[in-house]
Amino acid sequence: MRTNRRPIALALLVSLAPATFAPVAFAQAPPPAADPTLAAAHARFAEGVEFFDKGQFENARASFLQAYALHKHPAVLINLAESSLKSGHTLDAAHYFRQYLHDSPSLTPAQRADAEKGLADARTKLGRIDVSAAAGVAVTIDGEVASTDGGTIWDVEPGTHTVKGGTDTTTVTVAAGQTVSAKLGAGGSATPAAGPGAPGMTPPAPGTGPAPPAPAPAPEGPSGPGIFSRPASLTPVFIGVGVGLAGFVTAIIFGVSKGSAQTSYDNQQAAIVKAAATPSNPNASGACVNPGSASLAQGCNALISDGNDVSTDATAANVGIAIGVVGVAFAAGWYLFAPKAQSGENKPAAALHFTPMVGRRTNGMSLGWEF
């Protein structure tokens, strides 16, 4: 609509003149400034056009509101609708576009197409409620009067709304671009109203069909969380499980390493006994205290190294088991006794990633998670 701001402004200069004068006699009529109300409306309109051209849409909306309060002219209304849409007052913009289309029967095809496009743009950010009620029942949405003829679709802000008609009340939740049904009493569907609705609630264009029925509400869950219910935060559970698994994997790795070192120790010890045994000392006791040859000394050094490996690996395996037990116990305790999630709370679960690292010089595990 920005391209036709100036033509609309010029049209308003003519339209603000008293309506009783014919176009031919308009030159002899007093200028618009002779009427203080029309002069003030013209000034506010010109101010709004200037703000709009500068991209100051909130200021433009305020000026067009003042101009329309002084003189309700379609040229002011369409500019008010455009500035409301661009300044984020989407529900008001939809109402003004609808009112402009209804109150201006002599629009050109281009003007009507522009207004219908503006209304469609506004409705992509709004929800709609298809209200069905008995004819003659006064329907309100969030306390505002919506309809008395039953069966009208209304534009609303996305969110939860209370629809009331007579003694019946229902609550519906609608998302942007979505239409939901609200049926009150035994009322059936009816033809949508042709005129504009209450301020802030715009009826649909003629010919709009009824929306599909709202989905049935989900069954209610248990009255309250129990000891085995999901805790409010699963992060400590995943951390505890991760630490526990890391501990147990470490214990397994070092247990295998200890077994290998023990086998090497036993073989080396048997070799030393075989090499150093004598009839008087069949077990070769003390052979490594003062080895009699270089090969025996080398074997004794290998035996000592294997013994140290057995001791180190055994200690590491025991520590891994302890860490595993503590980690799993912590995770179980947190799951059972931590504050529970409220009913209906739906948080994405964290994903754990374990990468074992086993090699000749590296034994361990990489742990990570995503939320």
C-alpha positions as CSV (number, residue, x, y, z in Angstrom):
1,M,0.0,0.0,0.0
2,R,3.0,2.3,0.3
3,T,2.9,3.2,-3.4
4,N,-0.6,4.8,-3.2
5,R,-0.2,6.8,-0.1
6,R,0.0,10.2,-1.9
7,P,-3.1,9.6,-4.2
8,I,-5.1,8.7,-1.1
9,A,-4.0,11.8,0.6
10,L,-5.1,13.9,-2.4
11,A,-8.4,12.1,-2.4
12,L,-9.0,13.0,1.2
13,L,-8.5,16.7,0.5
14,V,-11.6,16.5,-1.7
15,S,-13.5,14.1,0.6
16,L,-13.1,16.3,3.6
17,A,-15.3,19.0,2.0
18,P,-19.0,19.1,3.1
19,A,-20.8,16.3,1.4
20,T,-23.8,18.4,0.4
21,F,-21.8,20.2,-2.4
22,A,-21.8,18.8,-5.8
23,P,-18.4,18.4,-7.5
24,V,-19.1,21.3,-9.9
25,A,-20.1,23.6,-7.1
26,F,-17.2,22.6,-4.9
27,A,-15.0,25.5,-6.2
28,Q,-17.5,28.0,-4.8
29,A,-17.7,26.2,-1.4
30,P,-15.7,27.3,1.6
31,P,-12.3,25.6,1.8
32,P,-12.0,22.5,4.1
33,A,-10.1,24.7,6.7
34,A,-13.4,26.6,7.3
35,D,-14.6,23.5,9.2
36,P,-12.3,23.1,12.2
37,T,-13.1,19.4,12.6
38,L,-12.3,18.6,8.9
39,A,-9.2,20.8,9.1
40,A,-8.0,18.8,12.2
41,A,-8.7,15.5,10.5
42,H,-6.8,16.6,7.4
43,A,-3.8,17.7,9.5
44,R,-3.7,14.4,11.4
45,F,-4.0,12.4,8.1
46,A,-1.2,14.3,6.5
47,E,0.9,13.8,9.6
48,G,0.1,10.0,9.5
49,V,1.2,9.8,5.8
50,E,4.5,11.5,6.6
51,F,5.2,9.1,9.5
52,F,4.3,6.1,7.3
53,D,6.6,7.2,4.6
54,K,9.4,7.5,7.2
55,G,8.7,3.9,8.5
56,Q,7.5,5.2,11.8
57,F,4.4,3.0,11.7
58,E,3.4,3.3,15.4
59,N,3.3,7.1,15.1
60,A,1.4,6.8,11.8
61,R,-1.1,4.5,13.4
62,A,-1.7,7.1,16.2
63,S,-2.2,9.9,13.7
64,F,-4.6,7.9,11.6
65,L,-6.6,6.9,14.6
66,Q,-7.1,10.6,15.5
67,A,-8.0,11.4,11.9
68,Y,-10.6,8.6,11.8
69,A,-12.1,9.7,15.1
70,L,-12.6,13.1,13.6
71,H,-13.8,12.0,10.1
72,K,-14.7,8.4,9.4
73,H,-13.6,8.2,5.8
74,P,-12.4,5.0,3.9
75,A,-9.2,6.6,2.9
76,V,-8.3,7.1,6.5
77,L,-9.5,3.6,7.4
78,I,-7.3,1.7,4.9
79,N,-4.2,3.7,6.0
80,L,-5.1,2.9,9.7
81,A,-5.3,-0.8,8.8
82,E,-1.9,-0.8,7.0
83,S,-0.1,1.1,9.8
84,S,-1.7,-1.2,12.5
85,L,-0.5,-4.3,10.6
86,K,3.0,-2.9,10.2
87,S,3.2,-1.8,13.9
88,G,2.2,-5.2,15.2
89,H,-1.4,-4.5,16.1
90,T,-2.5,-7.5,14.0
91,L,-6.0,-8.1,15.5
92,D,-6.9,-4.4,15.1
93,A,-5.6,-4.4,11.6
94,A,-7.8,-7.4,10.6
95,H,-10.8,-5.5,12.0
96,Y,-10.0,-2.4,10.1
97,F,-9.4,-4.2,6.8
98,R,-12.7,-6.1,7.2
99,Q,-14.5,-2.9,8.0
100,Y,-13.0,-1.1,5.0
101,L,-14.1,-3.9,2.7
102,H,-17.6,-3.8,4.2
103,D,-18.1,0.0,4.3
104,S,-16.7,0.7,0.8
105,P,-18.9,-0.9,-1.8
106,S,-17.5,1.2,-4.7
107,L,-13.9,0.0,-4.4
108,T,-12.0,-0.6,-7.6
109,P,-10.8,-4.2,-8.2
110,A,-7.2,-3.1,-7.3
111,Q,-8.3,-1.4,-4.1
112,R,-10.3,-4.5,-3.0
113,A,-7.5,-6.8,-3.9
114,D,-5.0,-4.8,-1.8
115,A,-7.4,-4.8,1.2
116,E,-8.1,-8.5,0.9
117,K,-4.4,-9.2,0.8
118,G,-3.8,-7.1,3.9
119,L,-6.6,-9.0,5.7
120,A,-5.0,-12.3,4.6
121,D,-1.6,-11.2,5.8
122,A,-3.1,-10.3,9.2
123,R,-4.9,-13.6,9.5
124,T,-1.6,-15.6,9.1
125,K,-0.7,-14.3,12.5
126,L,-4.1,-14.8,14.1
127,G,-6.3,-17.7,15.1
128,R,-10.0,-18.1,14.4
129,I,-12.8,-19.5,16.5
130,D,-15.8,-21.0,14.7
131,V,-18.6,-20.4,17.3
132,S,-21.8,-22.4,17.0
133,A,-24.7,-21.4,19.2
134,A,-28.5,-21.2,19.1
135,A,-29.9,-18.2,17.2
136,G,-30.4,-15.2,19.4
137,V,-27.9,-16.3,22.1
138,A,-25.4,-13.5,22.9
139,V,-21.9,-15.0,22.5
140,T,-18.9,-13.4,24.1
141,I,-15.2,-14.3,23.6
142,D,-13.0,-13.3,26.6
143,G,-15.9,-11.1,27.8
144,E,-16.4,-9.2,24.5
145,V,-19.6,-9.5,22.6
146,A,-19.0,-11.5,19.5
147,S,-22.4,-12.5,18.0
148,T,-26.1,-12.9,18.6
149,D,-27.0,-14.9,15.5
150,G,-25.1,-18.1,16.2
151,G,-22.3,-19.7,14.1
152,T,-19.8,-16.9,13.3
153,I,-16.1,-17.3,12.8
154,W,-14.0,-14.7,14.7
155,D,-10.4,-13.6,14.5
156,V,-8.5,-13.8,17.8
157,E,-5.0,-13.6,19.1
158,P,-3.3,-17.0,19.3
159,G,-3.7,-18.6,22.7
160,T,-6.4,-19.8,25.0
161,H,-9.8,-18.1,25.0
162,T,-13.1,-18.4,26.9
163,V,-16.2,-18.6,24.8
164,K,-19.6,-18.0,26.5
165,G,-23.2,-18.1,25.3
166,G,-26.1,-18.0,27.6
167,T,-25.3,-20.5,30.4
168,D,-22.8,-22.5,28.4
169,T,-19.0,-21.8,28.6
170,T,-16.1,-23.5,26.9
171,T,-12.4,-22.9,26.6
172,V,-10.5,-23.3,23.3
173,T,-6.8,-22.9,22.4
174,V,-5.9,-21.7,18.9
175,A,-2.6,-21.3,17.2
176,A,-1.6,-18.7,14.5
177,G,-3.3,-19.6,11.2
178,Q,-5.5,-22.2,12.8
179,T,-9.3,-22.4,13.1
180,V,-11.0,-24.2,16.0
181,S,-14.6,-24.9,16.7
182,A,-16.5,-23.9,19.8
183,K,-20.0,-25.3,20.1
184,L,-22.3,-24.0,22.8
185,G,-25.4,-25.9,23.8
186,A,-27.5,-27.4,21.0
187,G,-26.7,-24.7,18.6
188,G,-25.8,-25.8,15.1
189,S,-23.8,-24.1,12.4
190,A,-25.3,-21.0,10.9
191,T,-24.4,-18.6,8.1
192,P,-21.6,-16.1,9.1
193,A,-22.7,-12.6,9.8
194,A,-22.4,-10.1,6.8
195,G,-21.5,-7.1,8.9
196,P,-18.4,-6.4,11.0
197,G,-18.2,-7.8,14.5
198,A,-17.3,-6.1,17.8
199,P,-14.0,-4.1,17.8
200,G,-11.0,-6.4,18.0
201,M,-13.0,-9.4,16.6
202,T,-13.5,-9.5,12.8
203,P,-16.0,-11.8,11.2
204,P,-14.9,-13.7,8.1
205,A,-15.6,-12.9,4.5
206,P,-18.9,-14.3,3.2
207,G,-18.7,-17.9,2.0
208,T,-16.2,-19.2,4.6
209,G,-17.2,-22.7,5.5
210,P,-17.2,-24.1,9.1
211,A,-13.9,-25.3,10.5
212,P,-13.3,-28.9,11.3
213,P,-14.2,-29.9,14.9
214,A,-11.6,-29.3,17.6
215,P,-9.7,-32.4,18.6
216,A,-10.9,-34.2,21.7
217,P,-9.1,-33.4,24.9
218,A,-6.5,-35.8,26.0
219,P,-7.5,-38.0,28.9
220,E,-6.3,-36.8,32.3
221,G,-3.4,-38.5,33.8
222,P,-2.9,-39.6,37.4
223,S,-3.7,-37.2,40.2
224,G,-0.1,-36.7,41.2
225,P,3.4,-37.9,40.6
226,G,4.6,-41.0,42.4
227,I,8.1,-42.2,43.5
228,F,8.7,-43.7,40.0
229,S,7.4,-40.7,38.1
230,R,9.8,-38.7,35.9
231,P,11.8,-36.1,37.9
232,A,11.7,-32.5,36.9
233,S,15.3,-32.7,35.7
234,L,16.8,-35.8,34.1
235,T,20.3,-34.2,33.7
236,P,21.7,-35.6,37.1
237,V,20.3,-39.1,36.2
238,F,22.1,-39.1,32.9
239,I,25.3,-37.8,34.5
240,G,25.1,-40.5,37.2
241,V,24.5,-43.3,34.7
242,G,27.3,-42.0,32.5
243,V,29.7,-41.9,35.4
244,G,28.6,-45.4,36.5
245,L,29.1,-46.9,33.1
246,A,32.4,-45.2,32.8
247,G,33.5,-46.7,36.1
248,F,32.4,-50.2,35.2
249,V,34.0,-50.1,31.7
250,T,37.2,-48.9,33.4
251,A,37.0,-51.8,35.8
252,I,36.6,-54.3,33.0
253,I,39.5,-52.8,31.0
254,F,41.9,-52.9,33.9
255,G,40.6,-56.3,35.0
256,V,41.6,-57.7,31.6
257,S,44.9,-55.9,31.8
258,K,45.5,-57.3,35.3
259,G,44.8,-60.9,34.0
260,S,47.3,-60.4,31.2
261,A,50.0,-59.0,33.6
262,Q,49.3,-61.9,36.0
263,T,49.8,-64.5,33.3
264,S,53.1,-62.8,32.3
265,Y,54.2,-62.8,36.0
266,D,53.4,-66.5,36.5
267,N,55.2,-67.5,33.3
268,Q,58.3,-65.4,34.2
269,Q,58.4,-66.8,37.7
270,A,58.2,-70.4,36.3
271,A,61.1,-69.6,33.9
272,I,63.2,-68.3,36.8
273,V,62.5,-71.3,39.0
274,K,63.4,-73.6,36.1
275,A,66.6,-71.7,35.4
276,A,67.8,-71.3,39.0
277,A,66.5,-74.4,40.8
278,T,69.0,-76.8,42.4
279,P,68.5,-80.0,44.3
280,S,69.0,-78.2,47.6
281,N,66.8,-75.2,46.5
282,P,64.1,-76.6,44.2
283,N,61.9,-73.4,44.4
284,A,64.9,-71.2,43.6
285,S,64.2,-69.1,46.6
286,G,66.2,-65.9,46.7
287,A,67.3,-66.4,43.1
288,C,66.5,-62.7,42.3
289,V,68.3,-61.4,45.4
290,N,71.7,-62.1,43.9
291,P,71.3,-63.3,40.4
292,G,74.2,-65.3,39.1
293,S,73.9,-64.4,35.5
294,A,72.8,-61.6,33.2
295,S,69.9,-63.6,31.8
296,L,68.7,-64.4,35.3
297,A,69.0,-60.7,36.3
298,Q,66.9,-59.7,33.2
299,G,64.3,-62.2,34.1
300,C,64.1,-61.0,37.6
301,N,63.6,-57.4,36.4
302,A,60.8,-58.5,34.1
303,L,59.2,-60.4,37.0
304,I,59.3,-57.3,39.2
305,S,57.7,-55.1,36.4
306,D,55.0,-57.7,35.9
307,G,54.2,-57.7,39.6
308,N,53.9,-53.9,39.7
309,D,51.5,-54.0,36.7
310,V,49.4,-56.6,38.4
311,S,49.1,-54.4,41.5
312,T,48.4,-51.2,39.5
313,D,45.8,-52.8,37.3
314,A,44.0,-54.4,40.3
315,T,43.9,-51.1,42.1
316,A,42.5,-49.3,39.0
317,A,39.8,-52.0,38.5
318,N,38.7,-51.7,42.2
319,V,38.5,-47.9,41.9
320,G,36.4,-48.3,38.7
321,I,34.0,-50.7,40.4
322,A,33.6,-48.2,43.2
323,I,32.9,-45.3,40.9
324,G,30.4,-47.4,38.9
325,V,28.5,-48.3,42.0
326,V,28.4,-44.7,43.3
327,G,27.3,-43.3,39.9
328,V,24.5,-45.8,39.4
329,A,23.3,-45.3,43.0
330,F,23.3,-41.6,42.6
331,A,21.3,-41.8,39.4
332,A,18.7,-44.2,41.0
333,G,18.4,-42.0,44.1
334,W,17.9,-38.8,42.0
335,Y,15.2,-40.5,39.8
336,L,13.3,-41.8,42.9
337,F,13.6,-38.9,45.3
338,A,14.3,-35.7,43.3
339,P,11.4,-33.2,42.7
340,K,9.0,-34.6,40.1
341,A,7.9,-33.1,36.9
342,Q,4.4,-31.5,36.9
343,S,1.6,-33.3,35.0
344,G,1.7,-32.6,31.3
345,E,5.3,-31.3,31.4
346,N,7.1,-32.5,28.3
347,K,10.8,-31.9,28.1
348,P,13.0,-33.4,25.5
349,A,15.2,-36.3,26.8
350,A,18.9,-35.9,26.7
351,A,20.8,-38.2,24.5
352,L,24.0,-39.9,25.8
353,H,27.0,-40.7,23.7
354,F,29.6,-43.2,24.9
355,T,32.8,-43.8,22.9
356,P,35.1,-46.5,24.3
357,M,38.8,-45.9,23.8
358,V,40.9,-49.1,24.0
359,G,44.4,-49.5,22.7
360,R,47.9,-50.6,23.6
361,R,48.6,-47.3,25.4
362,T,45.1,-45.8,25.9
363,N,42.3,-47.4,27.9
364,G,39.3,-45.4,28.8
365,M,36.0,-44.0,27.6
366,S,34.6,-40.7,26.2
367,L,31.2,-39.6,27.5
368,G,29.0,-36.8,26.1
369,W,25.3,-35.9,26.0
370,E,22.8,-33.6,24.2
371,F,19.8,-31.7,25.5
